[in-house]
Amino acid sequence: MDCDVLVVGLGPAGCGAAQAAAAAGAKVLAIDRKKEIGVPVQCGEVIGKGLLRSSGLKLPRQAICSHQDHTRFVIDRSISIRNYAEQWASVSVERKILDKLLAARAATEGASVQADTTLIDLDINGDIVESATLRMRGRDVTVHPKTLIAADGVHSTVAKMTGVCWSSPDMVAHGGEFEMISKRPLPRCMQIFIEEEVGLGYGWIIPKGRKRANVGLAEVGDRGRIRDRVEKWVEDNPIVSHYFDTDCIIEVKSGDAPVPGFQGGPVRGNVLYTGDAAGQTLAFVGEGIVPAYLCGLVAGECAARSPEMYDSVLRERMGDEMDYASDLKDVILSVWQDESLNLHQRFLVAGMVMSESISPESLEKLIDGEMPSFQELKKMAGSSNPHVRMSRMIGRRRYKG
Ligand SMILES: Cc1cc2nc3c(=O)[nH]c(=O)nc-3n(C[C@H](O)[C@H](O)[C@H](O)COP(=O)(O)OP(=O)(O)OC[C@H]3O[C@@H](n4cnc5c(N)ncnc54)[C@H](O)[C@@H]3O)c2cc1C
């Protein structure tokens, strides 16, 4: 079986890659080991509207569950920050439907799309992949692609087989969540929780309807079985338990996400790496679906035309956004590890950075000086970002300022 481009993985990155490579005239074979594309889901299933609009990506209507007009950050269970800027409005999707329909778009462009087909071996000469062995629904098949696109996720088999590593294993966030039915109507916002109980990461309530949501957390490091941690967090966090009981869980999801810096479009020999396999996420706020799809499109187009252009084209199209997100992640990590701040201060400062309610100048003041009073903080946030509303949560006074 021959093809010009073999795409391994049919998540958003692989679907984008297969679609673009086929549209550019290549003979494309795109495979995924899953029996049903998109299942199981390993995702909070939310997409920021800012990136969505600037990307021009049209989401299939059937995949859309709900719209949220802002994001609320709950810091240390005591301070609430609402960001009403467009990039913090969001749309929730059903990944099971989205991934399948993105794969269908690739097939419509002419790609051969094969579920239940696993890459099991590569024959490599120097840096060049000469052939790939696939287990296609129980049969072993050898293909000789001119170019291979590794879109096989954070624990990329292709990266392992080709001996490369685009993200460090200790910079992977372990995530778990329950899809739950709430006891009362949910506010029309995504809620992000930054607190000690979650650790180096964040918790979330992502509505998928008036009384349905993904509720979970992701953190770097290992503090026990992620499902147990989510269950405990749902029960202990006063806001989360106000809406949800653990006796109403309709789906359990878990998975890992890379938290790297942007490394452009990596190419080794005739292999292009994309999506989570290349660390192409908008760290630190979890956006992976749209970046993976957009980077996949570039990988596919370049694989069909000129693979050596992948890095430069990607940097031109996506570099600003990806670099900004990498810088944000670096600032958050340095705050998190700053031992001159106590734990509450670290969460507060990291939360303000994440919610974009602090300017770089105010950040320096906040880290170097005395912790300001709540009123001073509020003033700082208001003057740094007109879209932000900060309030103190009555009765929950962990923040002593
Ligand atoms: C808990 C959690 C919550 C998240 N929440 C969000 C969110 O709310 N919004 C958001 O935008 N992003 C979120 N993300 C990130 C997002 O899910 C990923 O960034 C995105 O799915 C990356 O797409 P991808 O195509 O690169 O990889 P994946 O979606 O991981 O796709 C890789 C595919 O490769 C296939 N594959 C792997 N190995 C092989 C093989 N050997 N042979 C054949 N196929 C193979 C897999 O089956 C898989 O389908 C979350 C991630 C996690 C873990």
Ligand as a Chemical Component Dictionary entry (heavy atoms), coordinates in Angstrom:
data_LIG
# 
_chem_comp.id                   LIG 
_chem_comp.type                 NON-POLYMER 
_chem_comp.pdbx_formal_charge   0 
_chem_comp.three_letter_code    LIG 
# 
loop_
_chem_comp_atom.comp_id 
_chem_comp_atom.atom_id 
_chem_comp_atom.alt_atom_id 
_chem_comp_atom.type_symbol 
_chem_comp_atom.charge 
_chem_comp_atom.model_Cartn_x 
_chem_comp_atom.model_Cartn_y 
_chem_comp_atom.model_Cartn_z 
_chem_comp_atom.pdbx_ordinal 
LIG C1  C1  C 0 -7.680  16.464 30.799 1  
LIG C2  C2  C 0 -7.484  17.330 29.574 2  
LIG C3  C3  C 0 -8.346  18.392 29.342 3  
LIG C4  C4  C 0 -8.177  19.184 28.208 4  
LIG N1  N1  N 0 -9.058  20.183 27.967 5  
LIG C5  C5  C 0 -8.952  20.933 26.851 6  
LIG C6  C6  C 0 -9.917  21.915 26.545 7  
LIG O1  O1  O 0 -10.898 22.105 27.264 8  
LIG N2  N2  N 0 -9.750  22.632 25.415 9  
LIG C7  C7  C 0 -8.701  22.438 24.567 10 
LIG O2  O2  O 0 -8.607  23.130 23.556 11 
LIG N3  N3  N 0 -7.790  21.480 24.816 12 
LIG C8  C8  C 0 -7.890  20.732 25.925 13 
LIG N4  N4  N 0 -6.985  19.735 26.168 14 
LIG C9  C9  C 0 -5.903  19.528 25.203 15 
LIG C10 C10 C 0 -6.413  18.853 23.932 16 
LIG O3  O3  O 0 -7.223  17.751 24.230 17 
LIG C11 C11 C 0 -5.220  18.407 23.083 18 
LIG O4  O4  O 0 -4.300  19.470 23.017 19 
LIG C12 C12 C 0 -5.644  18.021 21.663 20 
LIG O5  O5  O 0 -6.497  16.912 21.661 21 
LIG C13 C13 C 0 -4.388  17.698 20.859 22 
LIG O6  O6  O 0 -4.752  17.185 19.622 23 
LIG P1  P1  P 0 -3.782  16.164 18.850 24 
LIG O7  O7  O 0 -4.478  15.846 17.592 25 
LIG O8  O8  O 0 -2.413  16.701 18.826 26 
LIG O9  O9  O 0 -3.694  14.892 19.798 27 
LIG P2  P2  P 0 -4.870  13.830 20.298 28 
LIG O10 O10 O 0 -6.135  14.563 20.299 29 
LIG O11 O11 O 0 -4.304  13.292 21.517 30 
LIG O12 O12 O 0 -4.877  12.795 19.116 31 
LIG C14 C14 C 0 -3.836  11.860 18.953 32 
LIG C15 C15 C 0 -4.423  10.634 18.292 33 
LIG O13 O13 O 0 -3.359  9.759  17.943 34 
LIG C16 C16 C 0 -3.825  8.434  18.073 35 
LIG N5  N5  N 0 -2.657  7.543  18.186 36 
LIG C17 C17 C 0 -1.719  7.521  19.166 37 
LIG N6  N6  N 0 -0.803  6.579  18.908 38 
LIG C18 C18 C 0 -1.168  5.974  17.757 39 
LIG C19 C19 C 0 -0.632  4.909  16.992 40 
LIG N7  N7  N 0 0.493   4.282  17.361 41 
LIG N8  N8  N 0 -1.283  4.516  15.876 42 
LIG C20 C20 C 0 -2.426  5.142  15.499 43 
LIG N9  N9  N 0 -2.975  6.151  16.180 44 
LIG C21 C21 C 0 -2.348  6.574  17.296 45 
LIG C22 C22 C 0 -4.678  8.479  19.342 46 
LIG O14 O14 O 0 -5.597  7.420  19.370 47 
LIG C23 C23 C 0 -5.339  9.843  19.209 48 
LIG O15 O15 O 0 -6.628  9.776  18.640 49 
LIG C24 C24 C 0 -7.119  18.913 27.299 50 
LIG C25 C25 C 0 -6.251  17.845 27.540 51 
LIG C26 C26 C 0 -6.433  17.059 28.655 52 
LIG C27 C27 C 0 -5.526  15.891 28.875 53 
# 
loop_
_chem_comp_bond.comp_id 
_chem_comp_bond.atom_id_1 
_chem_comp_bond.atom_id_2 
_chem_comp_bond.value_order 
_chem_comp_bond.pdbx_ordinal 
LIG C1  C2  SING 1  
LIG C2  C3  SING 2  
LIG C2  C26 DOUB 3  
LIG C3  C4  DOUB 4  
LIG C4  N1  SING 5  
LIG C4  C24 SING 6  
LIG N1  C5  DOUB 7  
LIG C5  C6  SING 8  
LIG C5  C8  SING 9  
LIG C6  O1  DOUB 10 
LIG C6  N2  SING 11 
LIG N2  C7  SING 12 
LIG C7  O2  DOUB 13 
LIG C7  N3  SING 14 
LIG N3  C8  DOUB 15 
LIG C8  N4  SING 16 
LIG N4  C9  SING 17 
LIG N4  C24 SING 18 
LIG C9  C10 SING 19 
LIG C10 O3  SING 20 
LIG C10 C11 SING 21 
LIG C11 O4  SING 22 
LIG C11 C12 SING 23 
LIG C12 O5  SING 24 
LIG C12 C13 SING 25 
LIG C13 O6  SING 26 
LIG O6  P1  SING 27 
LIG P1  O7  DOUB 28 
LIG P1  O8  SING 29 
LIG P1  O9  SING 30 
LIG O9  P2  SING 31 
LIG P2  O10 DOUB 32 
LIG P2  O11 SING 33 
LIG P2  O12 SING 34 
LIG O12 C14 SING 35 
LIG C14 C15 SING 36 
LIG C15 O13 SING 37 
LIG C15 C23 SING 38 
LIG O13 C16 SING 39 
LIG C16 N5  SING 40 
LIG C16 C22 SING 41 
LIG N5  C17 SING 42 
LIG N5  C21 SING 43 
LIG C17 N6  DOUB 44 
LIG N6  C18 SING 45 
LIG C18 C19 SING 46 
LIG C18 C21 DOUB 47 
LIG C19 N7  SING 48 
LIG C19 N8  DOUB 49 
LIG N8  C20 SING 50 
LIG C20 N9  DOUB 51 
LIG N9  C21 SING 52 
LIG C22 O14 SING 53 
LIG C22 C23 SING 54 
LIG C23 O15 SING 55 
LIG C24 C25 DOUB 56 
LIG C25 C26 SING 57 
LIG C26 C27 SING 58 
# 
